[in-house]
Amino acid sequence: MQAHAGEELHREAARAKINLGLKVLRRRPDGYHDLCTIMQSVDLADQLRFFPSEQNQLSCSDSSLSTGPDNLVATAAALFRSRVPTAVPAFHIYLEKHIPVGAGLGGGSADAAAALRGLNHLCGQPLGRGDLVNLAGQLGSDIPFLLWGGTALAQGRGEVLTPLEWEGEVYYVLVYPGVAVSTAWAYGQLKPGLTHLSPYLSFVYSLSGGRVAGTALFPVIENDFQELVERANPIVAEVRTHLSLAGAQLCSMSGSGSTVYGIFDDRAVALRAHQALRARGYRSFFCAPA
């Protein structure tokens, strides 16, 4: 860590997300796409640590990441400062990275959400929940969800959220194949046109009471990016095969890739699968919903 003055003031966990299915419905006039996805936060997390400082600073455990104004944490902090009527003290934010970059797990978005939460806490909560959601939506489509996580149906460009309650016990093994996928590239590969009604969309549109049963959801999960990412990066399909053979009930890709997750209802089986994928040399994470 870079040098800093004083004791740590605050710490925020920036939790990763996975997409339990992802359908791209149409391109919007504003250039974004309308999506339909069930999002789930998991306990794989980066950590944002806040220290007193004479000037605003950002440092990171991953030297390959920019700590300049293009980093989403810096962007979020600058936006927060511009919207708070009172003076915001200077902080040194240290970003401890654990979530792989370019992996479809929302790491950068989670970091931005944690920056907003942390600064709001340190400044005495000047912004209410609605204000924070508004700022998050200006920063990126996943960030409103990642402010608080949980389970939610995300629609629009990802910012229209309907909280859901999960039924049953579930564990995830996330495997990063070592291939970073550009979100812009992935969207550029999609064929134009509307997504036709599918079993996944039928399930989502039939949700009632805010409850999701995994036994009904898992068989219909589909990700519109998966086939094109696997075609460009065959290792993604290989990982999916390994997870399936290791006992996963279902395997799918998160977001625009390249992380593949396996879903398990048995903790011991999930841990064995996690260890088996690690033994093969993959970067694997055993996770629970968070």
C-alpha positions in Angstrom: 0.0 0.0 0.0 1.1 3.5 -0.7 2.0 5.6 2.4 -0.9 7.3 4.1 -1.4 9.3 7.3 -3.5 8.2 10.2 -5.7 5.3 11.0 -8.2 3.6 8.7 -11.4 5.5 9.0 -13.8 3.1 7.2 -13.9 0.0 5.1 -16.5 -1.0 2.5 -16.9 -4.5 0.8 -17.5 -4.2 -2.9 -19.3 -7.5 -3.7 -19.3 -9.1 -7.1 -22.5 -10.0 -8.9 -23.5 -12.8 -11.2 -26.3 -12.9 -13.8 -28.7 -15.7 -13.4 -29.6 -15.5 -17.0 -29.2 -12.5 -19.3 -31.4 -11.5 -22.3 -30.7 -8.5 -24.5 -34.1 -7.4 -25.7 -33.4 -4.5 -28.1 -31.2 -1.5 -28.8 -32.5 1.7 -27.4 -32.5 5.1 -29.1 -30.0 6.3 -26.5 -27.5 3.7 -27.6 -28.0 1.4 -24.6 -29.8 -1.9 -24.7 -32.9 -3.0 -22.8 -32.0 -6.0 -20.7 -33.8 -8.7 -18.7 -31.6 -10.4 -16.0 -31.8 -11.7 -12.5 -28.8 -10.4 -10.6 -27.3 -11.9 -7.5 -24.5 -10.5 -5.3 -22.0 -13.0 -3.9 -19.4 -12.9 -1.1 -16.4 -12.5 -3.5 -15.5 -8.9 -2.8 -13.0 -6.2 -3.3 -12.3 -4.0 -0.3 -12.2 -0.2 -0.2 -10.3 1.3 2.7 -10.6 5.0 3.5 -7.9 7.0 5.2 -7.5 10.7 6.1 -5.5 12.6 3.6 -4.5 16.2 2.7 -5.6 15.6 -0.9 -7.8 13.1 -2.7 -5.8 9.9 -3.5 -6.6 6.5 -5.0 -4.2 3.6 -4.8 -4.7 -0.1 -5.7 -3.2 -3.5 -4.9 -3.3 -4.3 -8.7 -0.6 -2.3 -10.4 -2.1 -3.0 -13.8 -5.2 -0.9 -13.0 -5.2 2.9 -13.5 -5.7 5.0 -10.4 -6.3 8.1 -12.4 -9.7 9.9 -13.1 -10.7 7.1 -15.5 -11.0 4.6 -12.6 -14.6 4.2 -11.7 -13.8 4.8 -8.0 -12.3 8.2 -8.8 -15.2 9.0 -11.1 -17.7 8.0 -8.4 -15.9 10.1 -5.8 -15.8 13.1 -8.1 -19.5 12.8 -8.8 -20.4 12.5 -5.1 -18.4 15.6 -4.3 -20.1 17.5 -7.0 -23.6 16.7 -5.7 -23.1 17.2 -2.0 -23.8 20.8 -0.9 -21.3 20.8 2.0 -17.5 20.4 1.8 -16.3 16.8 1.6 -13.0 16.1 3.3 -10.1 14.7 1.3 -9.5 10.9 1.6 -7.0 8.4 0.5 -8.9 5.4 -0.9 -7.0 2.1 -1.1 -8.6 -0.4 -3.4 -7.8 -4.0 -2.6 -8.7 -6.1 -5.6 -10.0 -9.7 -5.4 -12.6 -9.7 -8.2 -11.0 -10.5 -11.6 -11.1 -7.6 -14.2 -13.1 -8.0 -17.4 -14.7 -11.1 -16.0 -18.5 -10.3 -16.2 -18.6 -10.0 -12.4 -19.1 -6.2 -12.1 -15.9 -5.6 -10.2 -15.4 -2.0 -11.3 -19.1 -1.3 -10.8 -19.0 -2.8 -7.3 -16.0 -0.6 -6.5 -17.9 2.5 -7.6 -21.0 1.6 -5.6 -18.8 1.0 -2.5 -17.1 4.4 -3.0 -20.5 6.1 -3.0 -21.6 4.2 0.1 -18.4 4.8 1.9 -18.2 8.6 1.2 -21.8 9.0 2.1 -21.2 7.2 5.4 -18.1 9.3 6.2 -19.9 12.5 5.4 -22.8 11.8 7.7 -25.3 10.4 5.1 -26.0 13.7 3.3 -27.6 11.7 0.4 -30.7 9.5 0.8 -31.2 6.2 -0.9 -32.9 7.7 -3.9 -30.1 10.2 -4.4 -27.4 7.5 -4.3 -29.4 5.4 -6.8 -29.6 8.4 -9.1 -25.8 9.0 -9.0 -25.1 5.2 -9.4 -27.3 5.2 -12.6 -25.2 8.0 -14.1 -22.0 6.0 -13.5 -23.1 2.6 -15.0 -26.0 0.2 -15.5 -24.9 -2.4 -12.8 -24.1 0.2 -10.2 -27.6 0.8 -8.8 -28.0 -2.9 -8.1 -24.5 -3.1 -6.5 -25.2 -0.3 -4.1 -27.0 -2.9 -1.9 -26.9 -6.2 -3.8 -29.1 -9.1 -2.8 -31.3 -10.7 -5.5 -33.2 -8.5 -8.0 -34.8 -8.6 -11.4 -33.0 -5.9 -13.5 -34.7 -4.4 -16.5 -34.3 -1.3 -18.7 -30.6 -0.9 -19.1 -30.1 -2.6 -15.7 -31.3 0.3 -13.5 -34.9 -0.7 -13.1 -34.8 -3.1 -10.2 -37.3 -5.3 -8.6 -36.0 -6.9 -5.4 -36.6 -10.7 -5.1 -36.5 -13.2 -2.2 -34.5 -16.3 -2.8 -36.0 -19.7 -1.9 -33.7 -22.6 -0.9 -30.0 -23.0 -0.3 -27.4 -22.5 -3.1 -23.7 -22.3 -3.6 -21.7 -21.1 -6.5 -18.3 -21.9 -7.9 -17.0 -19.1 -10.1 -14.2 -19.8 -12.5 -12.3 -17.1 -14.4 -10.7 -18.6 -17.5 -8.0 -15.9 -17.7 -9.7 -14.2 -20.7 -10.8 -10.6 -20.3 -13.9 -9.8 -22.4 -14.6 -6.2 -23.4 -18.3 -5.4 -22.8 -18.3 -3.1 -25.8 -16.9 -5.9 -28.0 -19.5 -8.3 -26.7 -22.4 -6.0 -27.5 -20.9 -5.3 -30.9 -21.1 -9.0 -31.7 -24.8 -9.3 -31.0 -27.0 -9.6 -34.1 -29.6 -6.8 -34.5 -33.2 -7.5 -33.9 -35.5 -8.3 -31.0 -35.1 -11.3 -28.7 -38.0 -13.7 -29.1 -39.9 -15.0 -26.1 -37.9 -17.8 -24.4 -38.4 -20.1 -21.5 -36.2 -17.8 -19.4 -38.3 -14.7 -20.3 -41.5 -16.6 -19.7 -40.2 -17.5 -16.2 -39.2 -14.0 -15.4 -42.5 -12.5 -16.6 -44.4 -15.0 -14.5 -42.6 -14.1 -11.2 -45.1 -13.1 -8.5 -44.8 -12.4 -4.9 -41.2 -11.4 -5.2 -39.9 -15.0 -4.6 -37.6 -17.0 -6.8 -37.3 -20.8 -6.6 -34.0 -22.0 -7.9 -35.5 -25.4 -8.9 -37.7 -23.5 -11.4 -35.1 -20.9 -12.5 -32.0 -23.0 -13.1 -33.3 -25.2 -15.9 -34.3 -22.1 -18.0 -31.2 -19.9 -17.5 -29.7 -18.6 -20.7 -27.2 -15.9 -21.5 -27.3 -14.2 -25.0 -23.5 -13.5 -24.9 -22.4 -17.1 -24.0 -22.3 -18.6 -27.5 -20.4 -15.8 -29.1 -17.9 -15.5 -26.2 -17.3 -19.3 -26.3 -16.8 -19.2 -30.1 -14.1 -16.5 -29.7 -12.6 -18.1 -26.6 -13.0 -21.9 -26.5 -11.5 -22.1 -23.0 -14.8 -20.7 -21.7 -16.7 -23.7 -23.0 -14.0 -26.0 -21.6 -14.4 -24.5 -18.1 -18.2 -25.0 -18.4 -17.6 -28.7 -19.2 -15.2 -29.1 -16.3 -17.8 -27.6 -13.9 -20.6 -29.7 -15.2 -18.5 -32.9 -14.8 -17.6 -31.8 -11.3 -21.3 -32.0 -10.3 -22.8 -28.6 -11.0 -26.6 -28.6 -11.5 -26.2 -25.9 -14.1 -23.3 -23.9 -15.6 -23.6 -20.5 -17.3 -21.6 -17.4 -18.0 -22.0 -14.2 -16.0 -22.6 -11.0 -17.8 -20.7 -10.6 -21.0 -18.0 -13.0 -19.7 -15.7 -14.6 -19.3 -16.4 -16.0 -15.8 -18.4 -19.2 -15.8 -20.3 -20.2 -12.7 -21.6 -23.6 -11.5 -24.7 -23.8 -9.3 -24.8 -26.4 -6.5 -27.2 -27.2 -3.8 -24.7 -29.2 -1.8 -21.8 -27.3 -0.1 -19.5 -30.3 0.0 -19.9 -31.0 -3.7 -19.3 -27.3 -4.5 -16.1 -27.2 -2.5 -14.8 -30.3 -4.2 -15.6 -28.8 -7.6 -13.8 -25.6 -6.5 -10.7 -27.5 -5.4 -10.8 -29.6 -8.6 -10.8 -26.5 -10.9 -8.0 -25.0 -8.8 -6.0 -28.2 -9.2 -6.4 -27.7 -13.0 -4.8 -24.3 -12.7 -7.9 -22.2 -13.0 -8.7 -19.1 -10.9 -11.7 -20.5 -9.0 -13.8 -19.0 -6.2 -16.3 -20.8 -3.9 -19.1 -18.3 -3.2 -22.4 -18.0 -1.4 -25.2 -15.4 -2.0 -24.5 -12.1 -0.2 
